[in-house]
């Protein structure tokens, strides 16, 4: 089995040396170079073309900024961010720029080895805690289906949720029954449901 070649870029010497020693002692891994800045990252990528390059976010020149330069110089290198930063925006930015993984510095040697093997094999890897935060952020950014309803449709849905029929909704809102039916058709479409019961569940936040 061919060994996975690894480069390590981090401006904290003790941390970098510890990671290098741990990975060097792991079967199937070969550390081919180290550095402390984005310039070092680019030079290491050009010289060694490692299978995996570990990058810290906070270092001279910026770790996030180094991703593109590294990939231009060595397109086959898989970038793995190894950092203390838990900011969702930074994780998302790193992945958008081409990083294949994001791991927090609190990870153990086995966890780091797993992440390296995963991205070296062509898959992505994000620390479970960060993956959950990314999911939460993604869903939080999605508009609610209820936001698509007009003010009048919201009035209709308030009464549907109370269990009123189209006829009684029309009486309450001073609308013809056929107008209420039209509103209901639009509401069902916008909420992505097929009947009044499902619409009421969505309206109450239970779906």
C-alpha positions in Angstrom: 0.0 0.0 0.0 1.4 3.4 -1.0 2.0 5.7 1.9 0.0 9.0 2.3 2.3 12.0 2.1 1.6 14.8 4.4 2.6 18.5 4.8 2.0 20.4 8.0 1.6 24.2 8.2 1.2 25.8 11.6 3.0 28.7 13.2 3.1 27.1 16.7 6.3 25.1 16.7 5.5 22.8 19.7 2.0 22.0 18.3 3.4 21.4 14.8 6.2 19.2 16.1 3.8 17.1 18.1 1.5 16.6 15.1 4.4 15.7 12.9 5.8 13.2 15.4 2.4 11.6 15.9 1.7 11.2 12.2 5.2 10.0 11.5 4.7 7.2 14.0 1.4 6.2 12.2 1.6 3.4 9.7 1.0 4.5 6.2 1.8 8.1 6.7 4.9 10.0 5.7 5.5 13.7 6.6 7.3 15.3 3.7 7.5 18.9 5.0 6.5 21.5 7.5 6.1 25.3 7.6 4.6 28.2 9.5 3.0 30.6 7.0 0.9 30.8 3.8 4.1 31.3 1.8 5.6 28.1 3.3 2.4 26.3 2.4 2.6 27.4 -1.3 6.3 26.4 -1.4 5.8 23.1 0.2 2.9 22.3 -2.2 5.1 23.2 -5.2 8.0 21.2 -4.0 6.5 18.0 -2.6 2.9 17.9 -3.9 1.7 16.1 -0.7 -1.4 14.0 -0.7 -2.7 16.0 2.2 -1.7 19.4 3.5 -2.7 20.4 7.0 -3.3 24.2 7.3 -4.1 26.3 10.4 -6.5 29.2 9.9 -4.6 31.7 12.1 -1.0 32.0 10.8 1.1 34.6 8.9 -0.5 35.2 5.5 -3.8 33.5 6.5 -4.6 29.8 6.2 -7.9 30.4 4.4 -6.2 32.7 1.9 -3.5 30.0 1.3 -5.9 27.4 0.1 -6.3 28.7 -3.4 -2.6 29.2 -3.9 -1.8 25.7 -2.7 -4.4 24.2 -5.1 -3.1 26.2 -8.0 0.5 24.9 -7.4 -0.6 21.4 -6.5 -4.1 20.5 -7.8 -3.8 16.9 -6.5 -3.2 18.0 -2.9 -6.1 17.7 -0.5 -6.2 20.5 2.0 -7.3 19.7 5.6 -7.8 22.6 7.9 -6.5 21.8 11.4 -7.5 24.7 13.6 -9.0 25.9 16.9 -11.5 28.1 15.1 -15.1 27.0 15.5 -16.7 29.8 13.5 -19.2 28.4 11.1 -18.5 31.2 8.5 -14.8 30.2 8.5 -15.6 26.5 8.0 -18.0 27.3 5.1 -15.4 29.7 3.6 -12.7 27.1 3.8 -14.8 24.5 2.1 -15.9 26.9 -0.6 -12.3 27.7 -1.4 -11.5 24.1 -1.9 -10.5 22.6 1.5 -11.6 18.9 1.7 -11.8 18.8 5.4 -12.0 20.8 8.7 -10.8 19.4 12.0 -10.5 21.1 15.4 -7.2 21.0 17.2 -8.8 19.1 20.2 -8.9 16.0 18.0 -7.0 12.9 19.1 -4.3 11.2 17.0 -6.8 8.5 15.9 -9.4 11.0 14.8 -6.8 13.1 12.9 -5.5 9.9 11.2 -9.1 9.0 10.2 -9.7 12.5 8.7 -6.5 12.3 6.7 -7.3 8.9 5.3 -10.8 10.0 4.5 -9.8 13.0 2.4 -6.9 11.2 0.9 -9.4 8.7 -0.5 -11.3 11.5 -2.1 -14.1 12.2 0.4 -14.7 15.2 2.6 -14.3 15.2 6.4 -15.7 17.8 8.9 -15.5 17.3 12.7 -18.9 16.0 13.8 -19.5 19.1 16.1 -18.7 21.5 13.2 -20.8 19.4 10.8 -23.8 19.8 13.1 -23.3 23.6 13.3 -23.0 23.8 9.5 -26.3 22.0 9.2 -28.0 24.2 11.8 -26.7 27.3 10.0 -27.9 26.1 6.6 -31.4 25.4 7.9 -31.5 28.7 9.8 -30.7 30.5 6.5 -33.7 28.9 4.7 -36.8 31.0 4.5 -39.9 29.5 6.1 -42.6 28.3 3.7 -45.0 30.4 5.7 -43.1 33.5 4.7 -44.4 33.0 1.1 -48.0 33.6 2.1 -49.7 37.0 1.5 -51.3 38.9 4.4 -54.8 37.7 3.3 -53.6 34.1 3.0 -52.3 34.3 6.5 -55.7 35.5 7.7 -57.3 32.5 6.0 -54.8 30.1 7.5 -55.3 31.5 11.0 -59.0 30.5 10.6 -58.2 27.2 8.9 -56.1 26.4 11.9 -59.1 27.1 14.1 -61.0 24.5 12.2 -63.4 26.8 10.3 -64.8 25.7 6.9 -64.4 27.8 3.7 -68.0 29.0 4.2 -67.4 30.2 7.7 -64.0 31.7 6.8 -65.8 33.7 4.1 -68.3 35.0 6.5 -65.6 36.0 9.0 -63.5 37.8 6.4 -66.4 39.1 4.3 -65.2 37.0 1.3 -67.1 34.8 -1.2 -66.6 31.1 -0.6 -65.1 30.7 -4.1 -62.5 33.3 -3.2 -61.6 31.4 0.0 -61.3 28.2 -2.1 -58.9 30.1 -4.4 -56.8 31.3 -1.4 -56.7 27.7 -0.1 -55.4 26.4 -3.4 -52.6 29.0 -3.3 -51.9 28.2 0.3 -51.6 24.4 -0.2 -49.2 25.0 -3.1 -47.0 27.4 -1.2 -46.8 25.2 1.9 -46.2 22.1 -0.2 -49.0 20.1 1.3 -52.1 18.4 -0.1 -54.9 19.1 2.4 -56.1 21.5 5.1 -54.9 19.2 8.0 -51.4 19.2 6.7 -51.5 22.9 6.2 -52.6 23.4 9.8 -49.7 21.3 11.0 -47.3 23.4 9.0 -48.9 26.5 10.3 -48.5 25.4 13.9 -44.9 24.4 13.3 -45.4 20.7 13.7 -44.1 19.7 10.2 
